[in-house]
Amino acid sequence: MVAPVFQDNYLFSGTLADNVRIARPDATDAELDQIAELSGLTDVITALSEGWNSQVGEGGTRLSGGERQRVAIARALLKDAPILLLDEATGSLDAENQQAVATAIDTLRRDKTVIVVAHQLSTITTADEILFLENGHIVEHGTHQELLTMNQRYAAHWRALNAARTWRLLKQ
C-alpha cells in the first residue's frame, strides 16, 4: 500500500534495471523508460555506458548520492502503490532534478496520496495541505499561500530561507 523513498536508500549489487524492477519484477522495458522519465533517471541511464544494464555495485557505490536517490524514486513509482511517502527524498538532488521530481509529484498526486517530509519548503509549495511542525507538534497547517497569508512561523521560515538564497561569499 505504501511506496517509501527515504533520504538514504540502499541499492543491491546488480544492474540499474534490477534495482528498479525490485518494485515490480514483471515491468516491461517501456514501463521502465516511462518511470525513468518521471523520476529524472533518464539522464543517468544515458550517461552510463551500458544504460539499464549498467552494474551499480553493492550499495550503489558506482552511482552518486543523487543518482541513487533517483533510482529509489523510480523504484517507488514503479511499485504504483496508492500512497507514496517521500522522506527528504530530494535532499541529495541538484536543483534541476529537484524540479523534475517536484513535477512528477504534482502528476502523481492527482491519483495517489503523496506524503512529503521536507525541510526544503520549495518541494512542498503545491501541496494540498502543509503541516508545519515545531518540537514534534503541528503549529500551523494550510496551503502554502494560506500559511504565507497567516504571516506566522511558516511565513517567517519561508522568508528566512528565501533570504539565505541570495547570500554570496565575496572575496576581499
C-alpha positions in Angstrom: 0.0 0.0 0.0 3.0 2.3 0.6 6.0 3.1 -1.5 8.6 4.8 0.6 11.6 6.9 -0.5 13.9 7.8 2.2 16.8 10.2 2.3 19.3 7.3 2.4 18.4 4.4 0.1 20.2 1.1 -0.4 20.8 -0.4 -3.8 21.6 -4.0 -4.3 24.5 -5.4 -6.3 23.2 -5.9 -9.9 22.1 -3.7 -12.7 20.2 -0.5 -12.7 17.2 -2.3 -14.2 17.4 -5.0 -11.5 17.3 -2.3 -8.7 14.2 -0.6 -10.2 12.4 -3.8 -11.0 12.6 -5.0 -7.4 9.4 -3.0 -7.1 7.6 -4.9 -9.8 9.6 -7.8 -11.5 7.3 -8.1 -14.4 7.6 -4.5 -15.5 8.2 -4.0 -19.2 11.1 -2.1 -20.7 8.6 0.6 -21.9 7.3 0.9 -18.3 10.9 1.3 -17.0 11.6 4.0 -19.6 8.4 5.9 -18.6 9.3 5.7 -14.9 12.9 6.8 -15.7 11.5 9.9 -17.3 9.2 10.7 -14.3 12.0 10.2 -11.8 14.7 12.1 -13.6 16.7 8.8 -14.1 16.8 9.1 -17.9 20.0 11.3 -17.8 21.7 8.7 -15.6 20.8 5.9 -17.9 22.0 7.8 -21.0 25.3 8.7 -19.3 26.1 5.1 -18.3 27.9 3.0 -21.0 25.5 0.0 -20.6 22.4 2.0 -19.8 19.8 0.0 -17.9 22.3 -3.0 -17.9 25.0 -1.0 -16.0 26.2 -2.5 -12.7 25.5 -0.2 -9.7 27.8 -2.0 -7.3 26.9 -3.2 -3.7 25.0 -0.4 -2.1 25.1 1.6 -5.3 28.7 2.5 -4.9 29.1 3.2 -8.7 26.5 5.9 -8.5 26.4 9.3 -6.9 24.1 10.0 -4.0 21.7 11.9 -6.2 21.7 9.1 -8.8 21.0 6.5 -6.1 18.1 8.7 -4.9 16.6 8.8 -8.4 16.8 5.0 -8.6 14.9 4.8 -5.3 12.3 7.3 -6.6 11.9 5.3 -9.8 11.5 2.1 -7.8 8.8 3.7 -5.7 7.0 5.0 -8.8 7.1 1.6 -10.5 5.6 0.0 -7.4 2.5 2.1 -8.1 1.2 1.9 -4.5 -1.7 4.2 -3.6 0.4 6.0 -1.0 3.8 7.5 -1.8 5.9 8.5 1.2 8.9 10.8 0.4 11.1 11.5 3.5 13.6 14.2 2.4 13.7 12.4 -0.9 15.0 15.4 -2.8 17.7 16.3 -0.3 20.6 15.0 -2.3 19.4 16.1 -5.7 20.6 19.2 -7.6 18.1 22.0 -8.4 17.3 20.6 -11.9 16.5 17.1 -10.6 14.5 18.5 -7.6 12.3 20.3 -10.2 11.9 17.1 -12.2 10.9 15.2 -9.0 8.5 18.0 -8.0 6.9 17.8 -11.4 6.5 14.1 -11.0 5.0 14.5 -7.5 2.5 17.0 -8.9 1.5 14.5 -11.6 1.2 11.6 -9.1 -0.9 13.5 -6.5 -3.8 13.5 -8.9 -4.5 9.8 -8.2 -2.3 9.0 -5.2 -1.9 10.1 -1.7 1.6 11.7 -1.5 3.1 12.5 1.8 6.3 14.6 1.7 8.5 15.2 4.7 10.8 18.1 3.7 13.0 20.8 5.1 13.3 22.4 1.7 10.0 24.2 1.5 10.3 24.7 -2.3 9.4 21.0 -2.7 6.0 21.4 -1.0 4.6 24.7 -2.2 2.0 23.0 -4.3 0.8 20.6 -1.6 -2.9 20.4 -0.8 -2.1 20.6 2.9 1.1 21.6 4.7 1.6 20.7 8.4 4.3 22.9 9.9 5.9 21.2 12.9 7.9 22.5 15.8 9.2 20.3 18.5 7.1 17.4 17.2 3.8 19.3 17.3 1.7 20.8 14.5 1.8 24.5 15.0 0.2 25.6 11.7 -1.5 24.0 8.7 -2.9 25.1 5.4 -1.8 25.6 1.8 1.4 27.4 1.1 -0.5 30.6 0.2 -2.7 30.3 3.3 0.3 29.9 5.5 2.1 32.9 4.0 -1.1 35.0 4.4 -1.2 34.0 8.1 2.2 35.5 8.4 3.3 33.4 11.4 6.0 30.7 11.8 5.8 29.1 8.4 5.9 32.5 6.7 8.9 33.6 8.8 10.7 30.4 7.9 9.9 30.8 4.2 11.2 34.4 4.3 14.4 33.3 6.1 15.1 30.5 3.5 14.5 32.9 0.6 16.8 35.5 2.1 19.5 32.9 2.5 19.3 32.0 -1.2 20.7 35.5 -2.1 23.7 35.2 0.2 27.0 35.2 -1.6 30.6 34.9 -0.4 32.7 37.8 -1.6 36.5 37.8 -1.9 38.0 40.9 -0.2 
